[in-house]
Amino acid sequence: MSPETQPSGEVRPPAAGRLRRPRLLWTLLAVLLPTSLAPLFLTAYKLIDINRESLEAASREYQLEVAGGIVQDLNAVVRGARHQLSATAHVLGSQLERTGREPGTIRRDQALAPYLTGDLALLRYTSGGGMTIQVGDETVAAQEALSGSLFEAFATAMGGEEYLGRPLHDAAHVRPFVVAAVPVRARGETRGVLAGLVDLGRVWERSVSSLGSHYIAFALDDSARLFASAGMPGALREEDAYRQLEIVSRFRREGAGVIEIIPFEAPPGLPVRELLGARAATETGWGIFVLVDRGLAYASVAEMRRSVYQWALFAVVLAVAAAVVSAGAVTRPLKVLVDRTRRIAQGDFSTRADVRARNEIGELAETFNLMTDEIRNHIDRIKKAAEENNQLFLGTIKALAAAIDEKDPYTRGHSERVNRYSLAIARRLGVGRQELRNVTVGALLHDIGKIGIEDAILRKPASLSDKEFEIMKRHPLKGAHILSEMPQMKDIIPAMRNHHERWSGGGYPDNLKGEEIPLIARIVQVADTFDAMTTNRPYQRAMRMDAAVARINELSGIVFDPRVVAAFKEAWVAGDLKGDPVASAPAAAPAAAGAGPAS
């Protein structure tokens, strides 16, 4: 028998502390989710890795392109200005050869004006004899920073070489300039110097105008002095500050021939921890630097990762929902089958599993219903056969009881009446179904031992002698012995063996008392005595039933179990103890000494 099933067939709840079985839904989810999400996450991780490298490379390439673009613009401006100066110097030299006069000796204000174009902010011609003419922005021309560079330019160009100085700032340090100079030759001799002031500020502003606000751009000359910047915080503008940047240190060590982009730690005073810097160099050896917060440079990478994770989370939610729905489609019909199985275990064979599915589970449900129908049919046949067997058994028992009663004409119908009274008492005591059946059989067979008693004693029309009474007292043991070979009768035998015991002791055959006496024997004892009192016997006349009830009540606690007597009185009050007409046997003479048995 299953530990969860009681003998009555009822299903017990799971024992306390027992480990619960994991639900099939969780098992399916544990299988479906990893198998569906693992490829997704592996793919997402691989895509992130690939795209991260691509996006970081694109960000670095963009910075290098910006730096390279600034370099190209500066190279173009310087190259163009020098070319323009060379062309103008050639024109001026040709004039000297043709006229023999220095430029500007006739119209000074018009001598250089036609040639002041492009990014040239100032043109100055100085002859070998010291005559100087110039045209352009006089404000810029008045800057003290220009004097030294112009003097150096004159000395270099008079020696026959072209000159390009270091970038300079105007007084407000807003616009960077650079001085370029070329010799003016006539008839193979250097007759003067043409110097020009190239405005680098305009080209710088054009080059950095497309940079975002989070970028820092600056330019250093070949001696690592700052001459142009954009977006540069004050903490970096000091010479000691920007020269400590790793990318600037590398520029100072390696020179201008390297183009690179590197990450490095930001100096104190900046609100960022790490910078990404790109550097390139112009043809003149100036360094161009473009810096950005590394986190912002790779913001697109972070955004991509965040987007992928969001979509992955969304996919997880969808996968969970799909897994729940899919698992539910499997578990719901299985739960129906489990519930119907429990009902069958509880004895409800009319239940059916209504599962609408066209898969194996639907087929299982149909098979389950077919099995239930077959079980119900078998159970019905078994019940019918059991009922027939029970009726046959009870009929046999009744026939046997009648046969016993037939041996004693004074007790005809006695076993049937004892059976009826016993059942009435047992029902008032609230005994179970099986116990009621035992009472029925026990009451009918309680006198089966009389089969072994001589007819002369049983049929004696007078009171029994002491010797005869001792023989009569053997019938409980004889009855128990007759049924002792039948194991199925072990719960019924006490009705035969012990129905002449006494509650206070002194009964026979085992001299039991109180609760030692089996309940079935105590019930049969009261019913047997009541029938003996209310029927005519050779040794006594029948008592009125109410008088018999009163007499039994008097003997409660002495001969009879008080609880059984109380149930007996309830049955009497309820009208359950309907007596038969008094036995037709003639009244006997007064009982002799040593009155006979109760039945």
C-alpha positions as CSV (number, residue, x, y, z in Angstrom):
1,M,0.0,0.0,0.0
2,S,1.3,3.5,-0.8
3,P,2.4,5.5,2.2
4,E,0.1,8.3,1.0
5,T,-3.0,6.0,0.8
6,Q,-5.1,5.1,3.8
7,P,-6.8,1.7,4.1
8,S,-10.1,3.4,3.3
9,G,-8.7,4.5,-0.1
10,E,-8.5,8.2,0.8
11,V,-5.3,10.0,-0.4
12,R,-3.4,11.5,2.4
13,P,-1.7,14.9,2.0
14,P,2.1,14.9,1.6
15,A,4.0,14.2,4.8
16,A,5.3,17.3,6.6
17,G,8.9,18.1,5.8
18,R,8.9,15.9,2.6
19,L,10.8,17.5,-0.3
20,R,8.4,18.9,-2.8
21,R,8.8,17.7,-6.4
22,P,9.9,20.5,-8.7
23,R,7.1,21.6,-11.0
24,L,7.4,20.6,-14.6
25,L,7.0,24.2,-15.6
26,W,10.3,25.1,-13.9
27,T,12.0,22.1,-15.4
28,L,10.9,23.1,-18.9
29,L,11.9,26.7,-18.3
30,A,15.3,25.5,-17.0
31,V,15.8,23.6,-20.3
32,L,14.2,26.1,-22.7
33,L,15.7,29.3,-21.4
34,P,19.4,28.3,-21.6
35,T,19.0,26.6,-25.0
36,S,17.2,29.6,-26.4
37,L,19.1,32.4,-24.7
38,A,22.6,31.0,-24.7
39,P,23.0,31.4,-28.5
40,L,21.5,34.9,-28.3
41,F,23.9,36.0,-25.6
42,L,26.9,34.4,-27.3
43,T,25.9,36.2,-30.5
44,A,25.3,39.5,-28.7
45,Y,28.7,39.2,-26.9
46,K,30.5,38.5,-30.2
47,L,28.7,41.3,-32.0
48,I,29.6,43.7,-29.1
49,D,33.2,42.6,-29.3
50,I,33.4,43.0,-33.1
51,N,31.5,46.3,-33.1
52,R,33.3,47.6,-30.1
53,E,36.6,47.2,-32.0
54,S,35.1,48.8,-35.1
55,L,33.6,51.7,-33.3
56,E,36.8,52.3,-31.2
57,A,38.8,52.2,-34.4
58,A,36.4,54.6,-36.1
59,S,36.6,57.0,-33.2
60,R,40.4,56.9,-33.3
61,E,40.4,57.3,-37.0
62,Y,38.2,60.3,-36.7
63,Q,40.6,61.9,-34.3
64,L,43.5,61.2,-36.6
65,E,41.6,62.6,-39.5
66,V,40.8,65.8,-37.6
67,A,44.5,66.2,-36.6
68,G,45.6,65.4,-40.2
69,G,43.0,67.8,-41.6
70,I,44.4,70.6,-39.5
71,V,47.9,69.7,-40.6
72,Q,46.9,69.8,-44.2
73,D,45.2,73.2,-43.8
74,L,48.2,74.7,-42.1
75,N,50.6,73.1,-44.7
76,A,48.5,74.5,-47.5
77,V,48.4,78.0,-46.0
78,V,52.1,78.2,-45.3
79,R,53.0,76.6,-48.6
80,G,50.7,79.0,-50.4
81,A,52.0,82.1,-48.6
82,R,55.6,81.1,-49.4
83,H,54.8,80.5,-53.0
84,Q,53.0,83.9,-53.2
85,L,56.0,85.6,-51.6
86,S,58.4,83.9,-54.1
87,A,56.2,85.0,-57.0
88,T,56.0,88.6,-55.7
89,A,59.8,88.7,-55.1
90,H,60.3,87.6,-58.7
91,V,58.1,90.4,-59.9
92,L,59.9,93.0,-57.7
93,G,63.3,91.7,-59.0
94,S,62.2,92.0,-62.6
95,Q,61.1,95.6,-62.0
96,L,64.6,96.4,-60.5
97,E,66.3,94.9,-63.6
98,R,64.0,96.8,-65.9
99,T,63.9,100.2,-64.3
100,G,66.9,100.1,-62.0
101,R,64.8,101.7,-59.3
102,E,63.8,100.3,-55.9
103,P,60.1,99.4,-55.6
104,G,58.0,102.2,-54.2
105,T,60.3,105.0,-55.1
106,I,57.5,106.5,-57.3
107,R,54.3,105.3,-55.5
108,R,55.1,103.8,-52.2
109,D,51.5,103.1,-51.2
110,Q,50.8,101.2,-54.3
111,A,54.0,99.2,-54.7
112,L,52.9,96.1,-52.6
113,A,49.2,96.5,-52.3
114,P,48.3,94.3,-55.4
115,Y,50.2,91.4,-53.8
116,L,48.5,91.4,-50.4
117,T,46.1,88.6,-50.9
118,G,45.1,85.2,-49.3
119,D,46.2,84.7,-45.8
120,L,48.9,87.4,-45.8
121,A,48.1,90.0,-43.2
122,L,51.2,92.1,-44.0
123,L,53.8,92.6,-46.7
124,R,57.1,94.4,-46.1
125,Y,59.9,95.0,-48.5
126,T,63.3,96.1,-47.2
127,S,66.1,97.0,-49.6
128,G,69.7,96.3,-49.0
129,G,70.2,100.0,-48.3
130,G,67.6,100.0,-45.5
131,M,64.6,101.5,-47.4
132,T,61.4,99.8,-46.1
133,I,57.9,99.9,-47.5
134,Q,54.9,97.8,-46.2
135,V,51.2,97.3,-46.7
136,G,48.7,95.5,-44.5
137,D,47.3,95.5,-41.0
138,E,49.2,98.2,-39.2
139,T,47.8,97.1,-35.9
140,V,49.5,93.7,-36.3
141,A,52.6,95.4,-37.7
142,A,53.0,97.3,-34.5
143,Q,53.3,94.2,-32.4
144,E,56.6,94.1,-30.6
145,A,56.8,90.3,-31.0
146,L,57.3,90.8,-34.8
147,S,60.4,92.9,-34.6
148,G,62.8,90.2,-33.7
149,S,61.3,87.8,-36.2
150,L,61.4,90.4,-39.0
151,F,65.1,91.2,-38.2
152,E,66.0,87.5,-38.2
153,A,64.0,87.1,-41.5
154,F,65.9,90.0,-43.1
155,A,69.3,88.7,-42.1
156,T,68.5,85.2,-43.3
157,A,67.0,86.3,-46.7
158,M,69.8,88.8,-47.4
159,G,72.0,85.8,-47.2
160,G,70.1,84.3,-50.1
161,E,68.0,81.8,-48.1
162,E,64.2,81.7,-47.6
163,Y,63.1,82.1,-44.0
164,L,60.1,80.8,-42.0
165,G,60.0,81.7,-38.3
166,R,58.2,80.2,-35.4
167,P,54.5,81.0,-34.9
168,L,53.7,84.1,-32.9
169,H,50.7,85.5,-31.2
170,D,49.3,89.0,-31.4
171,A,49.1,91.0,-28.2
172,A,45.9,89.5,-27.1
173,H,47.1,85.9,-27.8
174,V,44.1,85.4,-30.0
175,R,45.5,85.1,-33.5
176,P,48.7,83.2,-34.3
177,F,51.0,84.5,-37.1
178,V,54.2,83.3,-38.7
179,V,56.8,85.4,-40.5
180,A,58.1,84.2,-43.9
181,A,60.7,85.9,-46.0
182,V,62.4,85.5,-49.4
183,P,65.3,87.3,-51.1
184,V,64.5,89.7,-53.9
185,R,67.2,89.3,-56.7
186,A,68.1,91.4,-59.7
187,R,70.9,90.6,-62.1
188,G,72.0,87.7,-59.9
189,E,72.4,89.8,-56.8
190,T,70.2,90.0,-53.6
191,R,68.8,93.6,-53.7
192,G,66.4,93.3,-50.8
193,V,64.0,91.1,-48.7
194,L,60.3,90.6,-49.1
195,A,58.7,89.5,-45.8
196,G,55.1,88.5,-45.2
197,L,53.1,87.9,-42.1
198,V,50.9,84.8,-42.5
199,D,47.7,84.8,-40.6
200,L,47.3,81.3,-39.1
201,G,44.3,82.2,-37.0
202,R,41.8,82.1,-39.8
203,V,42.9,78.7,-41.1
204,W,43.0,77.4,-37.5
205,E,39.4,78.6,-36.8
206,R,38.2,77.0,-40.1
207,S,39.9,73.7,-39.2
208,V,38.5,73.3,-35.7
209,S,35.1,74.8,-36.3
210,S,33.6,71.3,-36.9
211,L,35.0,69.8,-33.7
212,G,32.5,69.0,-30.9
213,S,32.6,70.9,-27.7
214,H,34.1,68.0,-25.8
215,Y,37.2,67.9,-28.0
216,I,40.4,69.8,-27.2
217,A,42.7,70.9,-30.0
218,F,46.0,72.7,-29.8
219,A,49.2,73.3,-31.8
220,L,52.8,73.5,-30.7
221,D,55.8,74.8,-32.6
222,D,58.9,72.7,-33.0
223,S,60.1,73.8,-29.5
224,A,56.8,72.7,-28.0
225,R,55.4,76.1,-27.4
226,L,51.7,76.6,-27.6
227,F,50.5,78.9,-30.4
228,A,46.9,77.9,-31.1
229,S,44.2,76.1,-29.2
230,A,40.5,75.4,-29.2
231,G,38.4,74.1,-26.2
232,M,41.5,74.0,-24.1
233,P,40.7,74.4,-20.3
234,G,42.7,76.9,-18.3
235,A,44.3,74.0,-16.3
236,L,46.2,73.0,-19.5
237,R,47.1,76.4,-20.9
238,E,50.1,76.8,-18.6
239,E,53.3,75.6,-20.2
240,D,54.2,73.3,-17.4
241,A,50.7,71.7,-17.6
242,Y,50.4,70.8,-21.2
243,R,54.1,69.8,-21.5
244,Q,53.4,67.1,-18.8
245,L,50.8,65.4,-21.0
246,E,52.2,62.1,-22.1
247,I,51.4,62.7,-25.8
248,V,53.3,66.0,-25.7
249,S,56.3,64.4,-23.9
250,R,56.4,61.8,-26.7
251,F,56.3,64.6,-29.3
252,R,59.2,66.3,-27.6
253,R,61.2,63.0,-27.5
254,E,60.4,61.6,-30.9
255,G,60.0,64.8,-32.9
256,A,57.5,65.6,-35.6
257,G,57.8,62.5,-37.8
258,V,55.3,60.3,-35.9
259,I,51.5,60.1,-36.3
260,E,49.8,58.3,-33.5
261,I,46.8,58.1,-31.2
262,I,47.2,56.9,-27.6
263,P,45.2,56.8,-24.4
264,F,46.8,58.4,-21.3
265,E,45.9,59.5,-17.8
266,A,44.5,63.1,-17.5
267,P,46.5,65.5,-15.4
268,P,45.1,66.8,-12.1
269,G,42.6,69.6,-12.5
270,L,40.6,68.0,-15.3
271,P,37.2,66.5,-14.6
272,V,38.1,63.3,-16.5
273,R,40.3,60.3,-15.6
274,E,41.6,59.3,-19.0
275,L,42.2,61.0,-22.3
276,L,42.5,59.8,-25.9
277,G,45.0,61.9,-27.8
278,A,45.9,62.0,-31.5
279,R,49.0,63.9,-32.8
280,A,50.3,64.7,-36.3
281,A,52.9,67.2,-37.5
282,T,53.1,69.8,-40.3
283,E,55.8,70.1,-42.9
284,T,57.4,72.8,-40.7
285,G,57.6,70.5,-37.7
286,W,54.7,71.9,-35.7
287,G,52.7,69.4,-33.6
288,I,48.9,69.3,-33.9
289,F,47.1,67.6,-31.0
290,V,43.4,66.5,-30.7
291,L,42.3,65.2,-27.3
292,V,39.0,63.9,-26.0
293,D,37.7,62.2,-22.9
294,R,38.1,58.5,-23.6
295,G,34.7,57.8,-22.2
296,L,33.1,60.3,-24.6
297,A,35.3,59.1,-27.5
298,Y,33.9,55.6,-27.0
299,A,30.4,56.8,-26.1
300,S,29.1,55.1,-29.2
301,V,30.5,51.9,-28.0
302,A,28.8,52.3,-24.6
303,E,25.6,53.2,-26.4
304,M,25.9,50.2,-28.6
305,R,26.5,48.0,-25.6
306,R,23.6,49.5,-23.7
307,S,21.4,49.1,-26.7
308,V,22.4,45.4,-27.2
309,Y,21.8,44.7,-23.5
310,Q,18.4,46.3,-23.6
311,W,17.5,44.3,-26.7
312,A,19.0,41.2,-25.0
313,L,16.9,41.9,-21.9
314,F,13.8,42.3,-24.1
315,A,14.7,39.1,-25.8
316,V,15.0,37.4,-22.4
317,V,11.5,38.7,-21.4
318,L,10.1,37.4,-24.7
319,A,11.9,34.1,-24.3
320,V,10.6,33.8,-20.8
321,A,7.1,34.6,-21.9
322,A,7.3,32.2,-24.8
323,A,8.8,29.5,-22.5
324,V,6.0,30.1,-20.0
325,V,3.4,29.9,-22.7
326,S,5.0,26.8,-24.3
327,A,5.6,25.1,-21.0
328,G,2.1,26.0,-19.9
329,A,0.7,24.4,-23.0
330,V,2.4,21.2,-21.9
331,T,1.9,21.4,-18.1
332,R,-1.8,22.5,-18.1
333,P,-3.1,19.3,-19.6
334,L,-0.7,17.3,-17.5
335,K,-2.1,19.1,-14.4
336,V,-5.6,18.1,-15.5
337,L,-4.4,14.4,-15.8
338,V,-2.7,14.6,-12.4
339,D,-5.9,16.0,-10.8
340,R,-8.0,13.3,-12.5
341,T,-5.6,10.7,-11.3
342,R,-5.9,11.9,-7.7
343,R,-9.7,11.7,-8.0
344,I,-9.4,8.1,-9.2
345,A,-7.1,7.4,-6.3
346,Q,-9.9,8.8,-4.0
347,G,-12.4,6.4,-5.6
348,D,-14.1,8.8,-8.1
349,F,-14.1,6.6,-11.2
350,S,-16.6,8.8,-13.0
351,T,-14.1,11.6,-13.6
352,R,-12.8,12.3,-17.1
353,A,-9.8,14.3,-18.4
354,D,-11.1,16.9,-20.9
355,V,-7.9,17.8,-22.7
356,R,-8.2,19.4,-26.2
357,A,-4.9,18.7,-27.8
358,R,-4.1,16.9,-31.1
359,N,-0.6,15.8,-30.0
360,E,0.7,13.0,-27.8
361,I,-0.8,14.6,-24.7
362,G,-4.3,14.6,-26.3
363,E,-3.7,10.9,-27.1
364,L,-2.6,10.3,-23.6
365,A,-5.8,11.9,-22.3
366,E,-7.9,9.8,-24.6
367,T,-6.1,6.7,-23.4
368,F,-6.5,7.9,-19.8
369,N,-10.3,8.2,-20.3
370,L,-10.5,4.8,-21.9
371,M,-8.5,3.4,-19.0
372,T,-10.9,5.1,-16.5
373,D,-13.9,3.7,-18.3
374,E,-12.4,0.2,-18.2
375,I,-11.5,0.6,-14.5
376,R,-15.0,1.8,-13.7
377,N,-16.5,-1.2,-15.5
378,H,-14.1,-3.6,-13.7
379,I,-14.9,-1.9,-10.4
380,D,-18.7,-2.2,-11.1
381,R,-18.3,-5.9,-11.9
382,I,-16.1,-6.4,-8.9
383,K,-18.6,-4.6,-6.7
384,K,-21.5,-6.6,-8.1
385,A,-19.6,-9.8,-7.6
386,A,-18.6,-8.7,-4.1
387,E,-22.1,-7.8,-3.3
388,E,-23.3,-11.2,-4.5
389,N,-20.6,-12.9,-2.5
390,N,-21.5,-10.8,0.5
391,Q,-25.2,-11.7,0.1
392,L,-24.2,-15.3,-0.3
393,F,-22.0,-15.2,2.7
394,L,-24.6,-13.5,4.9
395,G,-27.2,-15.9,3.6
396,T,-25.0,-18.8,4.5
397,I,-24.4,-17.2,7.9
398,K,-28.1,-16.7,8.4
399,A,-28.9,-20.2,7.3
400,L,-26.3,-21.5,9.7
401,A,-27.7,-19.4,12.5
402,A,-31.2,-20.7,11.7
403,A,-29.9,-24.2,11.7
404,I,-28.5,-23.6,15.2
405,D,-31.7,-22.1,16.3
406,E,-33.6,-25.1,14.9
407,K,-31.8,-27.3,17.4
408,D,-33.5,-25.4,20.2
409,P,-37.3,-24.9,19.6
410,Y,-37.4,-22.4,22.4
411,T,-34.9,-20.0,20.8
412,R,-36.2,-20.1,17.2
413,G,-35.3,-16.7,15.5
414,H,-33.0,-15.8,18.4
415,S,-29.9,-15.1,16.3
416,E,-31.8,-12.8,13.9
417,R,-33.2,-10.8,16.8
418,V,-29.8,-10.5,18.5
419,N,-28.4,-9.4,15.2
420,R,-31.0,-6.7,14.8
421,Y,-30.6,-5.4,18.4
422,S,-26.7,-5.5,18.1
423,L,-26.8,-3.4,14.9
424,A,-29.1,-0.9,16.6
425,I,-26.7,-0.5,19.5
426,A,-23.6,-0.4,17.3
427,R,-25.0,2.4,15.1
428,R,-25.7,4.4,18.3
429,L,-22.0,3.9,19.3
430,G,-20.9,5.2,15.9
431,V,-18.8,2.3,14.9
432,G,-17.4,2.1,11.3
433,R,-18.7,0.3,8.3
434,Q,-16.4,-2.7,8.7
435,E,-17.2,-3.0,12.4
436,L,-20.9,-3.0,11.6
437,R,-20.3,-5.9,9.3
438,N,-18.4,-7.7,12.0
439,V,-21.2,-7.1,14.4
440,T,-23.7,-8.6,11.9
441,V,-21.8,-11.8,11.4
442,G,-20.8,-12.0,15.1
443,A,-24.3,-11.6,16.3
444,L,-25.7,-14.2,13.9
445,L,-23.0,-16.8,14.8
446,H,-22.6,-16.0,18.5
447,D,-24.2,-19.3,19.5
448,I,-22.5,-21.4,16.8
449,G,-20.8,-23.4,19.6
450,K,-24.1,-24.9,20.5
451,I,-23.6,-27.2,17.6
452,G,-21.3,-29.1,19.8
453,I,-23.8,-29.4,22.7
454,E,-25.9,-32.5,23.1
455,D,-29.6,-32.0,22.0
456,A,-30.7,-33.5,25.3
457,I,-29.3,-30.5,27.1
458,L,-30.4,-27.9,24.5
459,R,-33.9,-29.3,24.3
460,K,-34.4,-29.9,28.0
461,P,-37.8,-28.4,28.9
462,A,-36.7,-27.6,32.4
463,S,-33.9,-25.8,34.2
464,L,-30.4,-27.3,33.7
465,S,-28.5,-29.0,36.5
466,D,-25.2,-27.7,37.6
467,K,-23.4,-30.3,35.6
468,E,-25.5,-29.6,32.5
469,F,-24.9,-25.9,33.0
470,E,-21.2,-26.4,33.0
471,I,-21.5,-28.3,29.7
472,M,-23.6,-25.5,28.3
473,K,-21.0,-23.0,29.4
474,R,-18.6,-24.6,26.9
475,H,-20.4,-23.4,23.8
476,P,-18.4,-20.0,23.6
477,L,-15.2,-21.9,23.4
478,K,-16.6,-24.4,21.0
479,G,-17.8,-21.6,18.7
480,A,-14.4,-19.9,18.9
481,H,-12.7,-23.2,18.1
482,I,-15.0,-23.8,15.1
483,L,-14.0,-20.5,13.5
484,S,-10.4,-20.4,14.6
485,E,-9.2,-22.0,11.4
486,M,-10.5,-19.1,9.4
487,P,-8.1,-16.0,9.6
488,Q,-10.7,-13.8,8.1
489,M,-12.9,-14.3,11.2
490,K,-10.4,-13.2,13.7
491,D,-12.3,-9.9,14.4
492,I,-15.6,-11.8,14.8
493,I,-14.5,-14.7,17.1
494,P,-14.7,-12.5,20.2
495,A,-18.5,-12.3,19.7
496,M,-18.6,-16.1,20.1
497,R,-16.0,-16.5,22.8
498,N,-16.6,-13.5,25.1
499,H,-20.4,-12.6,25.0
500,H,-20.8,-14.2,28.5
501,E,-18.1,-12.2,30.2
502,R,-19.1,-9.7,32.9
503,W,-18.0,-6.0,33.1
504,S,-17.1,-6.4,36.7
505,G,-15.5,-9.8,36.2
506,G,-16.5,-13.3,37.0
507,G,-17.9,-14.2,33.5
508,Y,-16.8,-17.1,31.3
509,P,-14.8,-18.5,29.7
510,D,-11.8,-16.1,30.2
511,N,-13.0,-14.1,33.3
512,L,-12.3,-10.8,31.5
513,K,-13.5,-7.5,32.8
514,G,-14.0,-3.9,31.7
515,E,-12.2,-2.8,28.6
516,E,-10.5,-6.2,28.4
517,I,-13.7,-7.5,26.9
518,P,-13.8,-6.8,23.1
519,L,-16.4,-4.2,22.1
520,I,-18.2,-6.6,19.7
521,A,-18.7,-9.1,22.6
522,R,-20.1,-6.4,24.9
523,I,-22.6,-5.3,22.2
524,V,-23.7,-8.9,21.5
525,Q,-23.9,-9.6,25.3
526,V,-26.5,-6.8,25.8
527,A,-28.5,-7.8,22.7
528,D,-28.4,-11.5,23.7
529,T,-29.5,-10.8,27.2
530,F,-32.3,-8.5,26.1
531,D,-33.7,-11.2,23.7
532,A,-33.4,-13.9,26.4
533,M,-35.4,-11.7,28.8
534,T,-38.2,-10.9,26.3
535,T,-38.8,-14.4,25.0
536,N,-40.4,-17.4,26.6
537,R,-37.8,-20.0,27.8
538,P,-38.3,-23.3,29.6
539,Y,-37.0,-21.8,32.8
540,Q,-38.8,-18.4,32.6
541,R,-41.6,-16.4,31.1
542,A,-41.0,-13.5,28.8
543,M,-40.6,-10.1,30.4
544,R,-42.2,-6.9,29.1
545,M,-39.7,-5.1,27.0
546,D,-39.7,-2.0,29.2
547,A,-39.1,-4.1,32.2
548,A,-36.2,-5.8,30.4
549,V,-34.8,-2.4,29.5
550,A,-35.0,-1.4,33.1
551,R,-33.4,-4.6,34.3
552,I,-30.5,-4.2,31.9
553,N,-30.0,-0.6,33.1
554,E,-29.8,-1.9,36.7
555,L,-27.0,-4.3,35.7
556,S,-25.0,-1.5,33.9
557,G,-21.5,-1.4,35.3
558,I,-21.9,-4.8,36.9
559,V,-22.6,-7.2,34.0
560,F,-22.8,-4.8,31.1
561,D,-20.6,-1.9,29.7
562,P,-22.2,1.4,30.8
563,R,-21.4,2.9,27.4
564,V,-23.1,0.0,25.6
565,V,-26.1,0.2,27.9
566,A,-26.4,4.0,27.2
567,A,-26.4,3.3,23.4
568,F,-28.9,0.5,24.0
569,K,-31.3,2.9,25.8
570,E,-30.9,5.5,23.1
571,A,-32.0,2.8,20.5
572,W,-34.9,1.8,22.7
573,V,-36.1,5.4,23.0
574,A,-35.7,5.9,19.3
575,G,-37.9,2.8,18.6
576,D,-35.1,0.8,17.0
577,L,-35.6,-2.2,19.3
578,K,-38.9,-3.6,17.9
579,G,-39.5,-7.0,19.5
580,D,-41.0,-10.1,17.8
581,P,-44.2,-11.6,19.3
582,V,-43.5,-13.7,22.3
583,A,-42.2,-17.2,21.4
584,S,-45.0,-19.6,21.1
585,A,-43.4,-22.2,23.4
586,P,-45.6,-23.0,26.4
587,A,-44.8,-21.5,29.7
588,A,-42.5,-23.7,31.7
589,A,-42.7,-24.5,35.3
590,P,-41.0,-22.2,37.8
591,A,-37.2,-22.3,37.3
592,A,-35.4,-24.8,39.3
593,A,-32.4,-24.0,41.5
594,G,-29.4,-23.0,39.4
595,A,-31.2,-21.2,36.7
596,G,-30.1,-21.9,33.1
597,P,-28.1,-19.8,30.7
598,A,-29.3,-16.5,29.2
599,S,-29.6,-18.0,25.8
